[in-house]
Amino acid sequence: MGDKYSLPVPKAVNIKSFLPQREIELCARVRESRLVRKMEQAELAEILGITRSRLSSYEYAKAPIRYELGKEICYRLGISQRWLATGDGPQSPYFDVSPNLEFKIQPKTLFSVAFDKVLRPYIEERESELREFCGEDVFNAGAVGGEALDNFHLVGDSPAKAAAFYVRKAVMFRLQWLPPELQIEYAMGIIEADKKFQKKFGKKLASLLPPSQRAAEFPAPLKNPAPLEKLKAAFGENDLTQVSLKRKMDSVTEIQRLIKDAKAKLSQPGAKSALAKEIGVAPARISEWLSGEKEPSGQYALQLYNWVYDLKPKN
């Protein structure tokens, strides 16, 4: 199996099946791509959400591979849809396909048929663009990076819709794995980028909205807001306290770090009384926070955070 563009090919196996030869070869390519990536059947089966025995039945051509499963295999293993369907070209990259294009594929359609009747011209057009963009040798080696792929819109969709798709995909990916403190930093970065965009294209953007929405969508910018104030301006005081800061405080590590830093600052004579007066609680409440008996929450967490790290708004 495979060709001069493929990754190292595992030893072929003799498959006896009632399926057409093309479907047998497609099934064998699934097994080949799994072995090349040194994955066990059970591992890939779990990723695909099917049983190991079911995956085995596909790999040994006991059943044909339909589009939905083939699409998932391509996505999870980074396989080119054309390579899986035909065996031609490099094994990668995988191409994101527009849902609008996939609507043309009937349920339970074989992956090979869906490729031939719907995907082929779009995939081949995108491959041609990548060859020109990256060079023939890079493309044939399957070494096209994600940065290059992001320069091309979804297969079968407009560049504008594809741009929105990739932005949403990138934001959700970051927010799923970043720790709480970096989620806030990432959000601030997005807010700053959006403000720069509004500053550059504000008049044009405002002209696209009804007059009743313009003031709400494009308020006058704050002058040199402090980092915490930037988040307040974007999310609102209550939302910041209940959502953004709560994410940060929900991390045990961050709570412990805040209390540790608070203890160091409160070790100075009179500091505890000054803090209690400033945030409006009894000194005994602060002692409970420092001892670990209770944790500050809501507005108190925000006030303690501001006080410990000197983030109080400047007049």
C-alpha positions in Angstrom: 0.0 0.0 0.0 1.0 3.6 -0.3 3.2 5.4 -2.9 6.4 7.4 -3.1 4.8 10.2 -1.1 3.6 8.1 1.8 5.1 7.6 5.2 6.9 4.2 5.8 4.4 1.4 5.0 3.8 -1.4 7.5 3.9 -5.0 6.2 0.9 -5.8 4.1 -1.6 -8.4 5.1 -3.6 -10.7 2.9 -7.2 -9.6 3.2 -10.0 -11.8 2.0 -13.3 -9.9 1.7 -16.6 -9.8 -0.2 -16.1 -6.0 -0.7 -15.0 -4.5 -4.0 -11.2 -4.2 -4.4 -11.3 -0.4 -3.9 -13.0 -0.7 -0.6 -10.6 -3.4 0.5 -7.7 -1.1 -0.3 -9.3 1.8 1.5 -9.8 -0.3 4.7 -6.2 -1.4 4.5 -5.1 2.3 4.4 -6.9 2.8 7.7 -4.8 0.0 9.2 -1.6 1.4 7.5 -2.1 4.9 8.8 -2.7 3.6 12.4 0.4 1.5 12.4 2.5 4.2 11.0 1.5 6.3 13.9 2.3 3.4 16.3 -1.2 3.3 17.7 -2.9 0.2 19.0 -6.4 -0.7 17.8 -7.9 -0.1 21.2 -6.4 3.4 21.3 -7.7 4.5 17.9 -11.1 2.8 18.6 -11.5 4.8 21.8 -10.6 8.1 20.0 -13.2 7.3 17.3 -15.8 6.3 19.8 -16.2 2.7 18.5 -15.3 -0.7 19.8 -12.0 -2.4 19.1 -13.7 -5.3 17.3 -15.6 -2.8 15.1 -12.4 -1.1 14.1 -10.9 -4.4 13.4 -13.8 -5.3 11.1 -13.1 -2.1 9.1 -9.3 -2.6 8.9 -9.8 -6.1 7.6 -12.5 -5.2 5.2 -15.3 -7.0 6.9 -17.5 -3.9 6.4 -17.1 -0.8 4.2 -16.2 2.6 5.6 -18.9 5.2 5.3 -18.4 8.9 5.1 -18.9 9.9 8.7 -16.5 7.4 10.0 -14.0 8.1 7.2 -14.1 11.8 8.0 -13.5 11.1 11.7 -10.5 8.9 10.8 -9.0 11.5 8.6 -9.5 14.2 11.2 -8.1 12.2 14.1 -5.1 11.0 12.2 -4.4 14.1 10.1 -5.0 12.1 6.9 -5.8 13.6 3.5 -9.3 12.7 2.3 -7.9 12.0 -1.2 -5.3 9.7 0.1 -7.7 7.6 2.1 -10.2 7.4 -0.8 -7.8 6.7 -3.6 -4.3 6.1 -2.2 -2.9 8.9 -4.4 -0.7 11.8 -3.2 0.7 12.3 0.3 -1.0 11.0 3.4 -1.5 14.5 4.8 -2.8 17.1 5.3 -6.4 16.8 6.4 -8.7 19.5 5.0 -11.5 21.1 6.9 -14.7 20.8 4.9 -17.5 23.3 4.9 -20.8 21.9 6.4 -22.5 23.5 3.4 -20.6 21.1 1.1 -21.2 18.1 3.4 -25.0 18.6 3.2 -24.7 17.3 -0.4 -23.5 13.9 1.0 -26.4 11.5 1.8 -26.4 9.6 5.1 -24.6 6.3 5.1 -22.8 7.1 1.8 -19.5 5.2 1.4 -16.5 7.4 2.0 -15.1 6.6 -1.5 -18.4 7.6 -3.2 -18.7 10.8 -1.2 -15.1 11.7 -2.2 -15.7 11.0 -5.9 -19.1 12.7 -6.2 -18.7 15.7 -3.9 -15.3 16.3 -2.4 -12.8 15.5 -5.2 -12.8 18.7 -7.2 -12.7 20.9 -4.1 -9.9 18.9 -2.4 -7.8 18.7 -5.6 -8.2 22.5 -6.1 -7.0 23.1 -2.5 -4.1 20.7 -3.0 -3.1 22.6 -6.1 -3.1 25.9 -4.2 -1.0 24.3 -1.4 1.5 23.0 -4.0 2.0 26.5 -5.4 2.1 28.1 -1.9 4.5 25.6 -0.2 6.4 24.1 -3.2 6.0 20.7 -4.8 8.6 18.9 -2.6 7.1 20.2 0.7 3.6 19.2 -0.3 4.6 15.8 -1.6 6.5 15.1 1.6 3.3 15.8 3.6 5.1 18.5 5.5 2.5 21.2 5.1 2.3 23.0 8.5 -0.9 24.3 10.2 0.3 27.9 9.5 0.1 27.2 5.8 -3.3 25.5 6.0 -4.8 28.5 7.8 -4.1 30.6 4.8 -6.7 28.6 2.9 -10.4 28.8 3.5 -12.7 25.8 4.2 -13.1 23.4 1.4 -16.3 24.4 -0.4 -16.9 27.7 1.4 -16.2 31.4 1.1 -13.0 33.0 2.5 -15.1 35.2 4.8 -17.0 32.3 6.4 -13.7 30.3 6.6 -12.0 33.2 8.5 -14.8 33.2 11.1 -14.5 29.4 11.4 -10.7 29.5 12.0 -11.0 32.3 14.6 -13.6 30.4 16.5 -11.6 27.2 16.3 -8.4 28.9 17.6 -10.2 30.7 20.5 -12.0 27.6 21.7 -8.8 25.5 21.4 -6.9 27.9 23.5 -9.6 28.3 26.2 -10.0 24.5 26.5 -6.4 23.9 27.7 -5.0 27.2 29.0 -4.8 27.4 32.8 -7.1 30.0 34.4 -4.6 32.7 34.8 -3.6 32.5 31.1 -7.2 32.4 30.0 -7.5 35.9 31.4 -4.3 37.0 29.7 -5.5 35.5 26.4 -8.9 37.2 26.8 -7.1 40.6 27.4 -5.1 40.0 24.2 -8.2 39.4 22.2 -9.8 42.5 23.7 -6.8 44.6 22.8 -6.8 43.3 19.2 -10.5 44.0 18.9 -10.0 47.6 20.2 -7.2 48.2 17.6 -9.5 46.8 14.9 -12.4 49.1 16.0 -10.0 52.1 16.1 -8.9 51.4 12.6 -12.3 50.6 11.1 -14.7 52.1 13.7 -16.4 54.5 11.4 -17.0 51.9 8.7 -18.3 49.4 11.3 -20.6 51.9 12.9 -22.1 52.8 9.5 -23.1 49.1 9.2 -25.2 49.3 12.4 -28.6 50.9 13.1 -28.2 54.2 15.0 -29.7 52.7 18.2 -26.9 50.1 18.4 -23.9 52.3 17.5 -23.4 53.7 21.0 -23.6 50.3 22.6 -21.3 48.6 20.1 -18.7 51.4 19.8 -18.5 53.3 23.2 -15.8 55.9 23.7 -12.6 54.2 24.6 -11.1 54.5 28.1 -7.8 56.5 28.4 -4.9 54.2 29.5 -7.0 51.8 31.7 -5.1 49.6 34.1 -5.0 45.9 33.2 -7.8 45.0 35.6 -9.9 48.0 34.4 -9.6 46.8 30.8 -11.4 43.6 31.8 -14.0 45.5 33.7 -14.6 47.7 30.7 -15.0 44.6 28.5 -17.0 42.3 30.8 -18.5 44.7 33.4 -17.7 44.9 37.1 -20.1 42.1 38.1 -19.2 39.8 35.3 -15.5 40.2 36.0 -16.0 39.4 39.7 -18.3 36.4 39.0 -16.8 35.0 35.9 -13.3 36.1 34.9 -11.9 36.4 38.4 -13.8 33.3 39.6 -12.0 31.3 36.9 -8.7 32.5 38.4 -9.8 31.9 41.9 -11.3 28.4 41.1 -7.7 27.1 40.7 -6.5 25.7 44.0 -3.0 26.8 43.0 -4.0 30.4 42.4 -6.0 30.6 45.7 -3.0 29.3 47.6 -0.7 31.7 45.9 -3.0 34.6 46.7 -3.2 33.7 50.3 0.6 33.1 50.5 1.2 36.6 49.0 -1.4 38.1 51.3 0.3 36.6 54.4 3.6 38.1 53.4 2.1 41.6 52.9 -0.1 41.4 56.0 2.9 40.5 58.2 3.7 44.2 58.5 2.4 45.9 61.7 -1.1 47.4 61.3 -1.6 45.9 57.7 -4.4 43.6 58.7 -6.5 46.4 60.3 -5.9 48.7 57.3 -7.0 46.0 54.9 -10.1 45.2 57.0 -11.1 48.8 57.0 -10.5 49.2 53.3 -12.6 46.3 52.2 -15.2 46.6 54.9 -14.8 43.3 56.9 -13.8 42.4 60.4 -10.2 41.5 61.0 -11.4 38.1 62.2 -12.7 37.4 58.7 -9.2 38.1 57.2 -7.7 35.7 59.8 -10.1 33.0 58.6 -8.9 33.5 55.0 -5.2 33.3 56.0 -5.7 30.2 58.2 -7.5 28.4 55.4 -10.8 28.0 57.4 -12.7 29.9 54.7 -11.9 31.3 51.2 -12.6 34.8 50.0 -15.3 34.8 47.3 -17.0 37.2 45.0 -16.3 40.9 45.6 -14.1 40.2 48.6 -11.8 38.0 46.4 -11.6 40.9 43.9 -10.8 43.4 46.6 -8.2 41.2 48.2 -6.6 40.5 44.8 -6.5 44.2 44.0 -4.9 45.0 47.4 -2.3 42.3 47.4 -1.1 43.1 43.9 -1.6 46.9 44.0 -4.2 46.9 41.2 -6.4 49.5 42.7 -7.7 51.9 40.1 -5.8 55.2 40.0 -7.8 58.4 39.9 
